[in-house]
Amino acid sequence: MSNRFQFGFILILIAFLISITFSFNPKLLIPKGYDLATDGLVVARTLMIIFSLYLLVKIGDLIINKKE
C-alpha cells in the first residue's frame, strides 16, 4: 500500500469514528449549562459536523483515487 492510500484510509476511518461517536452519544453536542435552550445550537453544530465529515471523506477519497 502506498502512503497516499494509507493516509486517505486513515482520514475516512477518522470521519467514520467521529460520526459513530456522535451517533451513540449526542450529549457531546450540548454544552454544559444550556440544557433547555439547545435546539438551534444542536442543529448548527450537527450541520457543522456533517459538513466537516463530508469534507474529510472527500479529501480521503481524492487522495485514494489520485492518478500518479
Secondary structure as GFF3:
##gff-version 3
##sequence-region A 1 68
A	DSSP	alpha_helix	3	24	.	.	.	ID=ss1
A	DSSP	three_ten_helix	26	29	.	.	.	ID=ss2
A	DSSP	alpha_helix	39	64	.	.	.	ID=ss3
###
